[in-house]
Amino acid sequence: MYKYMKLTNLIRINNGKSVSRLLFITALSSISLFSYAQHQQVRLTGSNVTLKTAFKQIEQQTKLFVDYNTQEVNDSRVLTKLPKNSNVKEVMEQLLEGSGCSITFSNGHIIINKQARTVSSTKNISGVVKDETGEPVIGANVVVKGTTNGTVTDMNGRYSLEVPEGGVLQISYIGYNTQEVKVGSGDVVNVSLREDSEALDEVVVIGYGTVKKSDLTGAVGSVQMKDVSQVGITSADRALQGQIAGVQVNARTGQPGESMMIRVRGSNSLAGGNEPLYVIDGMPVEKMNSDINPEDILSMEVLKDASSTAIYGSRGANGVVMITTKRGRTGDTVLEYNGYVGVSSLRKKLDLLGKDDYIAMVNEVSQNDGNGIAITPEQAALLPNNDWQDLAYQTALTHSHQVSVSGGTDKTKLYSSLNYMNQEGIIKGSDYNRFALRINGDQKLARNLSLNASIAYSYGTQNTANSNADGWGAIAYTAMVMAPIQEIRDADGKYTNFSGTPWGGTNPVGMAELYKNKTVNSRLLANMSLIYEIIDGLTFRVNAGAEVNAGSSDRYIPIGLSAGGKLDGDASKSKSNYYTIINENILTYDKRFNKNHALNLMGGVTFQTYQYNDLGGSGTGFLRDVYETNNLGVASTPGTPSSGYSDYRMASFLGRANYNLMERYLLTVTARYDGSSKFSKNHKFAFFPSAALAWRLSEENFMQDIDWLSNLKLRASIGQTGNQSISPYQTFARLGTSGPIFGDGKDIGFGLSSMANDDLKWETTTQTDIGVDFGFFSNRLNIGFDYYWKQTRDLLYNATLPPSSGYSSMLRNLGRIDNKGFEISINTINMKGKVNWTTNLNITSNRSIVKDLGSDVYGNKIQRIDAPIGGGNWFPLFVGKAPFQLYGYEIEGIYQTDEEARLNGEATKKAGDYRYKDTDGKAGITTGDKTIIANTQPKFTFGLTNIINWNNFELSFLLIGSVGGDIVNEFNKSITNIGGTWNIRKDVWENHWTPENPNAKYARASVATKDYLAFGDPSSVWVENGSYLRFKDIKLAYTLPSQWFAGSRKPNISVYLSGQNLITITSYSHYDPEASWTSSAVNGWDRGVYPSAKSFTLGLQVKF
């Protein structure tokens, strides 16, 4: 049995010698505990960490209590740099450096006391803080060492501070090494901050959170807008071009206001869409239109592998583009103006036949066909010589102006901007205007409660005439093929109508001036988040957002202007509305367990609803043009009115766990359970998991002696994502309307228009990624490599049904497409100091292949599907081949004699006609001789960016390119046809077959050879090499020296001159190797779309 005694009784019992021993043992134990307390190891982590949070981490890792007076210690101060890993005493001293405080360890407590200050004489010190490039550092902390006396630098990097005689200034800023400067006899102290390589561990935005780049396990590419600004970029998607490996960005068309085509690691789907998901400030949106103002964007991240995209489940298969807009920062209010003016023109003018050569061609064709001379010299003298390209294209003006205000305090931060942009098109009659407003606000409501809100509104108008169409009838097409001898206007002064003439077609000049085709779109994005810190490390966020779109379209073709064979006026009008509402509820737990373990857990529930409706009407036959689209009721032949409505909903459960062991071994596990009303009850929900591992090999102890290797990380991930980009109600049997079978009554009947499909489900993409990241020579050379393999199963496709079903097709799941490829990213700091030069190179190679096309209704494996794209089955799908390759006849030469043609089984052919390849071995050329004649997939694409800074100058340029891959130039069916009435390229005329030119490239001049559609299908004369190298952007900027301006708050003014698309090196004969048809499935198909322009831009940026 134990007995407990008071210490006083123990002292009475023992003699003095015993008491002395007791006191000695107590003192020795205290010294041991005190020593142990000071030497416990501490590791602080996180971004934007406050002093209070740092104290809490120390208490958790050491079990010591940090005691202080909040009146003496500003614990809300955000640390610009975390102390290096060390014992608790050294870490505390680093945290409190410059605060005038001291620390004492006592009985499990760390006590912070304010040191007494001595009174000394002071003087005013001023100066400028710049970085290594000479740029002013805005918001740098300037503090008198050992005190709380400090300030921050203004927009020009300037500061002014009262400093004691002999005092020491400490200058610090996030991402830079802290500088200490002792004040001498002078009054001016200028400081140059150097980058801190350890602090430049940037934070990357991922789905529902952020992560340090060093802790990233997935494949994510990032673009900082400050690195791609000042080149006159009119849309946000344009800023991604050539910047990230694995991300292909191409101009579908040069029409102002049109969006770019973005593909992340190839195309996965046949009918389910291939556009990535866009997330703006955490809110998913359906499209990234040109209405998003690029000047408002801070950064863009592209999530590429399944580890990164699985958190978005059924919408992540095509990649995710995360857009983060600018927000207010603590400090002085900043007023900024960004403006530019630019001129654009046709980048390349085609060398077509003029009047004399064209007449010579027409006469040669007529004589070869036994008809004599078609145009006599006397007739030729009366004909015009029109250059339709000069008549249809123009030099266009673009200007943009933006004013923004930002700033804030510790509690309230605000960013607001107002933008107006006007862009004329290089085709007459085309333009785009955009008005954009944005307000981003952050409010700290309480110590552990914050509110973030964003609202953005845009209003855009687009006039296209018929410029944004493709193929026959488009202005770009008709301006090329119209004969130079055709009159612009008739005898009455009206634009000539070519309908019914040998030339046919529309008048491109009349179309540009009179064709009215106006689209108006307005968009409102609103998002609000309430963030509540329940306990340290545990945060709950509730987000509510809405996107509202309203659009209208007005199209009117005046009387007498031929378009689609209509000459008596044609009008159509439509309106549409779309909105989505989203609610997200996210719980995040971020905890570090001593220095070796860090855990981040995230879970949430989201709900989203969509609704769309439209209304339209049309009419043909007007007595006057005065009404245009304002009174469709006066049309002699009114069209059938149309309207539509659709909606769908989503509910999702999501979660992610990030585990960090010893800053070396990283694990990420993600899961999302998505439900969508688009699918039947059998497949309404689907599960999308992923897992990723990373090993920071460079952090191992056995790697520390390798000085030249600063980073080495191995990564591997696998996971599944989905695609649900189909219209609602596809699983239902739907009713359609139809008119009477007999007579001309207006009674409308209903009937089934589609079959039900209860088994329709999501496309599922399984992706495996293996990557490695290298950093050499203190990260002056960084190399990233990724190899990926994507398998997309259950492809959504409108499969043909047998006639016995009563339906032509049904959307169903069939087959599989694989995408395999590699990505290389190289970043170098070539020079650092007075001259700073950085280079970024990215290379991408992707191969798509059709692995399976499912089975027919009889269970037989399908080996080929004829895709209804183009004028016929030009782009069928074959198992074992790349999707959507051009299928047609291969030209292997030109017949030199009539006898040679007859021996090949083509009795109707003559000397000078094309010789098609007999691929089936049968006599003559039949449809069985068709073969794959073009593959539009390039071998690889690349982007190269260089930025050079010297003094106040900055020179930057971006090169993009594509190697390999074909372009299907449908223009060639017209522009190489020396047998019709259309104009042709001059090089075709100069290199066509005659008995005197037997080794020619092109066939003879004859109507009989007018087989641009050989047997109704394309031939290899359409196919050209699609390789190109383009100087996409080049910019020279100059920042005016601050000493040019008087006053305490001096402006920061930059002027720049930039050029876009100035030089393109390619063998492609047509306007633009980059542009392709607007099909989401087929790339590299040039059908005469609006060509890209070359432009020069002069810009001004002013900050106050």
Phi, psi and omega in degrees: 000130182276146176241136180251136183230149175290151179299326180295322177293323178297321181292320180297321184290318183274156178278181183296327180296322179294322178298318180298319179297319179298315179296323180295315180297318179299315180296318181297318178296320180297317179298318180297315179294320179298318180294318179296318181301317183290333188258010174294138183280141182228140175227116180266139181225167176113173177238149183053042183283131175273165178298323179297316178297321178299317178299319180295320178296321178295318179297322181290325185273340186241346186065016173267154177255134179260117182248136180195165177263120183295343176285337182258335183240121179276090185281357176269000180295130179276129182284128178283340181205131179280142177300152176288158180301129181194189177283165188298326181296313181292323179295317178297320179295322178293320180297323186261007181299129179086359182267350182077021181247154175237163182237150177223134177263126183206117173049050178078013179237147170252112186258127180256124179238146177279130178281145177291142180253140177268146181277129178218164180287146181236166173212160182276125177246133178228164179175190182231135175253123181234165173266187185292340179272357182090001179281140177294142178264114184270131176081018177289144178275126176240114187230143171283120185303135179085003180225175173260009180283116182197177179205180176234153182284152182271196184297338180256013181077010184271152176215163175212132189206140173280123186233135176296153176303130180077007181290165180241128177270135172249121181244126183220153176200147182302128179092001181230154175288140178290134180251143174240129182229124178279134182283127179259216183279340182281171180253356183240127177231107176262142187229140174244118181271142177254146181295143176260109185298329179286328182279345182276039175268084191295156178267131182252134178279126175236181181296123178060037177163187177226163178208147175295144182300325180294335180264005184286130178257343184260185179258107183227130174254146186228143175231122173269123186297334178296338180275346182237011182278177176063039172230014178074035178289126183264347180218154185291322182295331178299332182290343180277345188295126176074010187257331189230131176295138180087357181243111180263122181236118181231148175282116175294326187198159176269004180300126176303136178092354179272146181276163178277163173264121182244129175232131178252111180057047174085183180255131183260335194241154175266321183227353184270007179087149181234006178286142175290166173278140179249133181234114183255114182051041177089355183254118178292136177230159186284324186219154170251089183279176177287357181279355176277118185286117182296335180291343180272353188269135176270312181204162174225131175244142177244117177273125191246317185267171185294329178301327181272325189265344184297338178295343175257006168050246188288357179242011186257359187296329182263015182090166181227131176255113180265123181247122178249122181268167183289148177225166180291153178234154177297133179138191181297153176292132182248123175254127185227139173239131173234124180213154176205159174226138183218158175238140182231153178208168179299126185293321184217125177263131180288140179272095183257172180288137170274187185305308187296314180294323180296316179297321177298321178295313181300318181291322179295319177300313182297318181290319179298331180266011174078027184247004179077190182284132183272324182232116181280162177303325179293318177293320182299325182296338182267354185270149179282172175231082186266136173259098186293333176295314179296327182284329185269333183259160182215166168275121190254150180249137175231137173214147182219144181218130178224137174238131179226151177230133179213159179160187179164176176242187178297336183255326186233130178226144185215139170227131178219148181211156177223128186226142171226131179225135178232123183232114173280150176267158179283344170268130183303142179088000181246141177194173178210132177237138180223133171244130184222139178228137177219140173225120175243127181227147177228128183228127174271107185280327179205181183302324184238022181224126181227154178232126175243135181220145177220140174218132181223134179230138177222149179222117183232142175236135182232125173251125185241353191046235171245027187284333185266005174282173174227162181078194183298131182108336177288146183299318180300326181284308185292330178293339179273319189266349180296136181292143181293343182270003178279140180283143177286316181235155178271188183295337179272001180086003178272158178297133183297134175261120185267001180296132180086355177269168178301336183273326181062190175081187183248158178278110186296328180288317177296321178298316182296324185270323190253334182291120180259119179215093187243132177240134178238131178226133172238146184217132177239124175243124179227135184213134180221135180232136174247120185246123182239122177272104185292306171222175180301119179094345181249116186234139176241128182237129174248126183236136174231131182216160179213144173233126181235124179239137174227130182224155175214154180221133178232122181230131179216127176253115186296164178299134177088351180262112186287129172204112183069024178081005182261124184244353186252027178089133182218130184226149173211150182215138179212155175223149178214152178223142180215138174213156175221144178234136183229143173229128179233138180230108190238130176246126183235134177235120182238114188218137172248127178255104188049197190277352188256341187233131174225136184227133175233120180243139179221133176216153182192171176229133179231150177226137180215139179232144182233147176212137182221139172213153180214165182209135181209158177208164181206170178193152180227140178096094182234142177285326180223159178273000190296328184281326187052242181261009188274350178208081182292342182292341181275358178293140180289333177234087180289144177278167179284122178299152180224151174206159182206159179211141174206154174206161173200164184226156176227144171227136187220146172237130188221157179199154178209144176231127174246126180237131181239117179251113174060024180060021182235320187246120188239137179227133175231128176234129184230146176211144175218137178243107187255141171233136182224138179286354179292335187252164184287170182298338180285336185221036184288332181242150177212153184249132182232101181257164172202158176214147181215145177234146174217145180232114177276083185299329182292345180271355178291148183299324183286355178258357189290339181277356179270092188294327186281348179258109182262343180204135173210114181227130175258139183227147174209139180212156175210146180180177181234142174225172185230176178217122180232031184278067174231165179287152176296164172071015181290341181275348184267155165284122188250150176269144174233162181254156177204157179274184182290147179285321179244147177080185183239028179293167182254011179293138182251134178244166180241147176201163179293130179252346180206155180273153174284149177220092182286349182260005180295132182218180183294148161289141180234127179248121174260124185234134174245136183225132174235126184221160176217138179241129178245146169225127182238151172053062181056040177063027173281341174231119180236133181230130175238137179227135177225138169241133183227157178217115180248133176238115180254118182249167180057049181302135176277124184204144176280092184277143179290138179253153177294151182304331182295341180286338184086002180229152182278322183204168178209137176288123183213172176264129177205144165075189186205140173237136177250143170236125176235146179184178176224157180227139176231129175237129180232126178235128181228144169255097188285320179220146182214123183146233178294323174248127178244129184221119178239150180227138175232125179234133174228140181230136183227135173228128181223138176233124176256143178213139177277117182264334184199142177239019175075197182234155177278184184293346180260003178088003180278138179295131180273129179256344182207142173232128176278115182272126181282065180238133181087202183283351180190208179276064184278335185233065180287167177254132177237136174295132180091359181240165174294145182290146171056053170269150182289133185242118182188208185255136181266125177275125180248008177156194179231133177297134179265338178220160176295325181297321179299321179293319181294320179296337179267009176083015181240083185293334183277350182277154179230173177301131181101352178273157178296143174254118180269148183284130177272100186270340183262356177078002179271160181294136178078174180254122180231180179296341177289350180268000178292147182210172176286123185242357179204139173235113187278000179283121176289157176293315173199157175238162182207162174220139182227120180242135174232135177231124182235125178243134175213120185052239181262011182258147172223129176240129178219153175207151180236127174248136173234157181195166178220135181240126182080178182087143182260156168245128176274101184267091182292343174304327186295341177293337180255314193279350174248010184267100180269065181195000179249198180258358182279162175283160181225169176289149183294323181292333176291316179297320183284347182232036176262160188287134167218163177304331178278347181230067186288340182265027183291162178272330186245159186289174182291167178272107181192142175297329182295339180265013181285068182240048176300335168250090182294114182054034178085005181228162182292164174232170185291355174294341177284338194269131177225159177292128183266007182293143177200158170232125185232130169281091188290312181221144169216136186218139171235121183237150178223129177260124183293136179300140183293335181290351176287346187243146179265167178100163182282329179248097187267145181285155172254112187239128176234141173238149181212155174233128182225160177224147180233137176057038185284325184227130174226125179254115183197157173265358181295133190278340188266193189299309194213116178287347182274324184286147176215171180297160186278012176294136179285343184261320187258121175256158177072028177246105184266107181251020179092035180285169178302120184285155176289154182254157166261146186212156173238138184229135174244123187232160180223134176231124182232130175237135175243000000 
